[in-house]
Amino acid sequence: MPLSTPTARAPIHTRKVTCEGFRRTDGMWDIEGHITDVKSYPFHTDERGHLEPGDPIHQMWMRLTVDDQLTVHAVEAVTEHSPYRACPSITPRFQALVGLRVGPGWTRAVKDRLGGPHGCTHLVELLGPMATTAFQTVFPILTREKAEKAKAEGHPPQDRKERPVLLNMCHIFSSDGEVVRNHWPDHYTGETAVDEAAE
């Protein structure tokens, strides 16, 4: 369901973030992010001069190469457009991400290494949706392949005792919710039919 019809208005600023995930032939995964900021009006900058509507004030790219556990093995960061000539000089600092694992604690670890004057606000912001993209790229493929292998070997597609990766990551995957009760009953913590009947 889309948003409601807005009050009459004029466009001012557009930020676009695009993230993509790729499986590499060497078994690794590339997660790429691209961010742009544009204005709807012409304006002047001290270092770049006149910018027309639609000219990017920011345009930046990031590639993380991760393994199956989402550990970062390589980083490439590029600032193609920025308001200041010195902006691209910070991109080598993003090598500090090598060795980090995308997962719990990722945001804090990124801020510890690249927060404030130690990084670029826009590239750091891009790492949030890139982390989600990494998760959505890697785990569905690995889960499907694991289930296919188990089926080929005559085993159940999933170990019922193994903790689901998605458990409690969102309200829909709450351990006391209907989705968990239906899909992962061994990990369900809400009221059971027996409990409900006893009330």
C-alpha positions in Angstrom: 0.0 0.0 0.0 1.6 3.3 -1.1 1.8 6.5 1.0 -1.2 8.7 1.1 -1.5 11.6 -1.4 0.8 14.4 -0.1 0.1 18.1 0.2 1.2 20.2 -2.9 4.9 20.4 -2.7 8.1 21.0 -4.7 11.0 18.5 -4.9 14.3 19.7 -3.3 16.7 16.8 -2.6 17.0 13.2 -3.7 19.2 10.6 -2.2 19.4 7.3 -3.9 21.0 4.2 -2.4 21.4 1.0 -4.5 22.9 -2.2 -3.1 23.6 -5.4 -5.0 25.0 -8.8 -4.1 27.0 -11.1 -6.3 28.3 -14.6 -6.0 31.9 -14.8 -7.4 33.4 -17.8 -9.2 36.0 -18.2 -6.5 33.4 -18.9 -3.9 33.4 -15.4 -2.3 30.6 -12.8 -2.4 30.8 -9.2 -3.6 28.4 -6.7 -2.0 28.3 -3.4 -3.8 26.7 -0.1 -2.7 26.2 3.2 -4.6 24.9 6.5 -3.1 24.1 9.7 -4.8 22.7 13.1 -3.6 21.3 15.6 -6.0 19.4 18.9 -5.7 16.5 20.1 -7.8 17.9 23.6 -8.1 21.2 25.1 -9.3 23.7 26.2 -6.7 27.4 27.1 -6.2 30.1 25.4 -4.2 33.4 26.9 -3.3 35.5 24.1 -4.7 33.4 22.7 -7.5 31.8 25.9 -8.7 28.4 25.9 -10.3 26.2 22.8 -10.2 23.1 22.3 -12.2 19.9 20.5 -11.0 20.6 16.8 -11.1 24.4 17.1 -10.8 25.5 14.8 -8.0 26.9 16.7 -5.0 27.8 13.2 -3.6 28.4 10.1 -5.6 30.2 7.2 -3.9 30.8 3.5 -4.4 31.7 0.7 -2.1 32.5 -3.0 -2.6 32.9 -5.5 0.2 34.1 -9.0 -0.6 32.9 -11.4 2.1 33.1 -15.2 2.7 30.2 -17.5 3.6 30.4 -16.3 7.2 30.2 -12.6 6.1 33.7 -11.9 7.2 35.2 -9.0 5.1 38.2 -10.0 3.1 38.6 -7.0 0.8 37.2 -3.4 0.6 37.1 -0.9 -2.3 35.7 2.6 -1.7 35.5 5.3 -4.3 34.4 8.9 -4.0 33.5 10.0 -7.5 31.7 13.3 -6.7 31.9 15.3 -3.5 31.7 19.0 -2.4 35.4 19.1 -1.5 38.5 18.0 -3.4 39.9 16.4 -0.3 36.9 14.1 0.3 38.3 11.1 -1.6 41.5 11.1 0.5 39.7 9.3 3.3 38.7 6.2 1.2 41.9 4.2 2.1 40.8 4.3 5.8 38.0 1.9 4.9 40.5 -0.9 4.8 39.9 -1.0 8.5 36.8 -3.0 7.7 38.9 -6.0 6.6 38.5 -8.8 9.1 35.2 -7.6 10.5 32.1 -9.8 10.3 28.8 -8.5 9.1 26.5 -9.5 12.0 25.8 -8.5 15.6 28.0 -5.6 16.5 28.7 -4.6 12.9 27.4 -1.0 13.3 29.3 -0.4 16.5 32.5 -1.8 15.0 32.2 0.4 11.9 31.6 3.5 14.1 34.6 2.6 16.3 36.9 2.4 13.3 35.4 5.0 10.9 33.1 7.3 12.9 33.4 11.1 13.0 36.7 12.5 11.6 38.0 9.0 11.0 35.7 8.3 8.0 33.2 9.7 5.5 29.6 10.2 6.8 28.1 9.1 3.5 30.2 6.0 3.0 29.7 4.9 6.6 25.9 5.4 6.2 26.1 3.2 3.0 27.5 0.3 5.1 24.1 -0.1 6.9 22.1 -1.2 3.8 25.1 -3.0 2.5 25.1 -5.2 5.6 21.5 -6.1 5.1 22.2 -6.8 1.4 25.0 -9.1 2.4 22.7 -11.1 4.7 20.0 -11.3 2.0 22.5 -12.3 -0.7 24.4 -15.0 1.1 22.2 -16.8 3.6 19.2 -17.7 1.3 21.6 -19.3 -1.2 23.5 -21.2 1.4 20.3 -22.3 3.2 18.9 -23.6 -0.1 22.1 -25.5 -1.0 22.3 -27.0 2.5 18.7 -28.2 2.2 19.3 -29.6 -1.3 22.4 -31.5 -0.1 20.5 -32.9 2.9 17.6 -34.1 0.6 20.1 -35.7 -1.8 21.6 -37.6 1.2 18.2 -38.6 2.5 18.3 -36.3 5.6 15.7 -33.8 6.8 16.2 -30.4 5.0 16.8 -28.7 8.3 18.0 -29.7 11.7 15.0 -28.8 13.9 17.3 -28.2 16.9 19.5 -25.7 15.0 18.8 -22.1 15.9 17.3 -20.3 12.9 19.4 -17.3 11.8 16.3 -15.1 11.6 15.0 -15.9 15.1 14.2 -12.6 17.0 15.8 -10.4 14.3 12.4 -8.8 13.6 8.9 -8.7 15.1 7.7 -11.2 12.5 10.4 -13.7 13.6 9.7 -13.2 17.4 10.2 -16.5 19.2 6.7 -16.2 20.6 5.1 -15.4 17.3 3.0 -17.3 14.7 5.8 -17.6 12.1 8.2 -19.3 14.5 5.4 -21.5 15.9 4.6 -22.6 12.3 8.1 -22.9 10.8 10.4 -23.6 13.8 8.2 -25.1 16.5 11.2 -26.3 18.5 12.2 -22.7 19.0 8.8 -21.3 19.8 8.5 -19.7 23.3 4.9 -18.5 23.3 1.8 -20.3 24.6 1.3 -23.7 23.1 -2.0 -25.4 22.4 -1.7 -27.3 25.7 -1.1 -24.0 27.6 -4.1 -22.4 25.9 -6.3 -25.3 26.6 -5.3 -25.3 30.3 -6.4 -21.7 30.7 
